[in-house]
Amino acid sequence: MLIVNNNAAAVMLVLRAFAKGKEVIVSRGELVEIGGSFRIPEIMASSDCKMVEVGATNKTNIEDYKKLLMITLPSYLKLINQILLSKDLQKK
């Protein structure tokens, strides 16, 4: 078991373990800053995976993912916004 103290560390470790050297699909709307000053694109770069953006900043639908999955990309990243929001609200 591994315990980390923030979402950024958890995302980085999961990506490093499962997607190192691979492409990972992420919605443009989820290229956010988490844990204070950690940005998803920087975390992904530090995890040695290649970020493949999909959709628009305000909307990504299932068809956007299907287009890329037809090319057989191995992984995708889906952030759980409610967890991130609840952590930010706890700080205020």
C-alpha positions in Angstrom: 0.0 0.0 0.0 1.2 3.5 -0.8 -0.2 6.6 0.8 0.4 10.1 -0.5 -0.6 13.5 0.9 -2.1 15.2 -2.2 -3.9 14.6 -5.5 -0.9 15.7 -7.6 1.3 13.0 -6.1 -1.3 10.4 -6.6 -1.8 11.3 -10.2 1.9 11.3 -10.8 2.5 7.9 -9.3 -0.5 6.3 -11.1 0.7 7.7 -14.4 4.3 6.7 -13.8 3.2 3.1 -12.9 0.7 2.5 -15.6 1.6 4.9 -18.5 5.3 5.6 -18.5 6.4 6.0 -22.1 2.8 5.7 -23.4 0.2 8.1 -24.7 -2.6 9.2 -22.3 -5.8 10.9 -23.4 -6.9 13.8 -21.3 -9.8 16.3 -21.9 -8.7 19.8 -22.5 -11.3 20.9 -19.9 -9.3 18.9 -17.3 -5.9 20.5 -17.8 -6.3 22.2 -14.5 -4.1 23.1 -11.5 -4.4 20.9 -8.5 -2.8 20.8 -5.1 -2.0 24.5 -5.1 0.5 24.9 -7.9 0.7 21.6 -9.7 -0.6 21.6 -13.3 -1.8 18.5 -15.0 0.4 19.0 -18.1 3.5 19.4 -15.9 2.5 16.3 -13.9 2.1 14.3 -17.0 5.4 15.4 -18.4 7.1 14.5 -15.1 5.5 11.1 -15.3 7.2 10.3 -18.6 4.0 9.9 -20.5 2.8 11.7 -23.6 -0.3 13.8 -23.2 -2.9 13.6 -26.0 -5.5 16.3 -25.7 -9.1 15.7 -26.7 -12.2 17.9 -26.9 -12.6 21.6 -26.1 -11.9 23.5 -22.9 -15.6 23.9 -22.2 -16.9 20.5 -23.5 -15.7 17.1 -24.3 -18.1 14.4 -25.4 -17.9 10.6 -25.9 -17.4 11.0 -29.6 -14.2 12.9 -29.0 -12.8 10.0 -27.0 -14.1 7.4 -29.5 -12.2 9.1 -32.3 -8.9 8.7 -30.5 -9.7 5.3 -29.1 -10.2 4.0 -32.6 -6.4 4.7 -33.1 -5.8 2.4 -30.0 -4.3 4.7 -27.4 -3.7 2.7 -24.3 -4.7 5.0 -21.4 -6.8 8.0 -20.6 -6.9 10.3 -17.6 -10.2 11.4 -16.1 -10.0 13.7 -13.1 -12.7 13.6 -10.5 -13.6 17.3 -10.3 -15.6 16.9 -7.1 -12.6 15.6 -5.1 -10.5 18.5 -6.4 -13.2 21.1 -5.7 -13.8 19.7 -2.2 -10.1 20.0 -1.4 -10.0 23.6 -2.6 -13.1 24.5 -0.6 -11.5 23.0 2.6 -8.6 25.5 2.2 -10.9 28.5 2.1 
